[in-house]
Amino acid sequence: MIGNVMVASNLDAEAEQFHRDGYLVVRKLASAAECASLRTLVDTMLDPLQGPVEFEADTGYPGAPKHRADAGGLTPRRLLHAYSRDPLLRAWGCDPRVARRLERLFGGRAPYLSQCHHNCVMTKHPGFSSLTSWHQDIRYWSFQRADLISTWLALGPERKANGALLVIPGSHRLEVDAQRYDQALFLRTDLPENQALIAQAKMVELDAGDLLFFHCRLFHAAGRNETDALKCSLVFSYHDELNQAKPGTRSAVYPSIRVPVSHGR
Ligand SMILES: O=C(O)CCC(=O)C(=O)O
């Protein structure tokens, strides 16, 4: 019982932090052995390359090759449809340690994994990785409420040098005028009010097994991988049982997966 009370109060503290900052890092949520198995699996999917894949040339991000035929254009950026690729990836998507936290962050409502968004292994290769400008993930998603949570599992170190994520704490609560975005709905960096916002950015440094939870309205960005080692992260997005995808939209193309929550230790 004392154990359960402790677990509850840890979850409460995590939830408070998440709702204040729009993100939360739980250190070493996955063990070194789990990360090693996932990383080995990802390596087998990269060579030979197993589709579906988003290539650097498909991203349209700054610094990315313009066409698939250009040098580096066929560098994999995201191994898509992670959930259906392998039982190990499915297991991580529904991991009880993650599920318990998601349920708490969703105010007690049951979490569902979206197969339509993120649902990928993000790879950042040396040589041809582009940077990701400031954005909110919700910009192209269509749900009843803008209240989804993504999880980002680092499978190795994530630092400035290899393109770690930058976040603006608390920015998930901001209302930002439409004219502050460019056509692709990235924050315009030429505006002083956006520059002041971006000046508040913090880098989320992660090590293998650390899990970042972040809100779909949190502004985030990331740099290039300037090292000579591949960076890999496993990313899933979740909504809750009372927040469904709008019918007929990209968010509703594939059914969401109900994530079971176990309340044991
Ligand atoms: O470049 C990155 O690692 C960030 C990717 C990202 O922010 C996204 O896919 O929403």
Ligand as a Chemical Component Dictionary entry (heavy atoms), coordinates in Angstrom:
data_LIG
# 
_chem_comp.id                   LIG 
_chem_comp.type                 NON-POLYMER 
_chem_comp.pdbx_formal_charge   0 
_chem_comp.three_letter_code    LIG 
# 
loop_
_chem_comp_atom.comp_id 
_chem_comp_atom.atom_id 
_chem_comp_atom.alt_atom_id 
_chem_comp_atom.type_symbol 
_chem_comp_atom.charge 
_chem_comp_atom.model_Cartn_x 
_chem_comp_atom.model_Cartn_y 
_chem_comp_atom.model_Cartn_z 
_chem_comp_atom.pdbx_ordinal 
LIG O1 O1 O 0 14.146 16.662 -36.253 1  
LIG C1 C1 C 0 13.682 16.144 -35.276 2  
LIG O2 O2 O 0 14.284 15.276 -34.669 3  
LIG C2 C2 C 0 12.350 16.620 -34.760 4  
LIG C3 C3 C 0 11.196 15.982 -35.452 5  
LIG C4 C4 C 0 9.916  16.616 -35.038 6  
LIG O3 O3 O 0 9.882  17.586 -34.339 7  
LIG C5 C5 C 0 8.643  16.098 -35.494 8  
LIG O4 O4 O 0 8.629  15.146 -36.283 9  
LIG O5 O5 O 0 7.603  16.618 -35.061 10 
# 
loop_
_chem_comp_bond.comp_id 
_chem_comp_bond.atom_id_1 
_chem_comp_bond.atom_id_2 
_chem_comp_bond.value_order 
_chem_comp_bond.pdbx_ordinal 
LIG O1 C1 DOUB 1 
LIG C1 O2 SING 2 
LIG C1 C2 SING 3 
LIG C2 C3 SING 4 
LIG C3 C4 SING 5 
LIG C4 O3 DOUB 6 
LIG C4 C5 SING 7 
LIG C5 O4 DOUB 8 
LIG C5 O5 SING 9 
# 
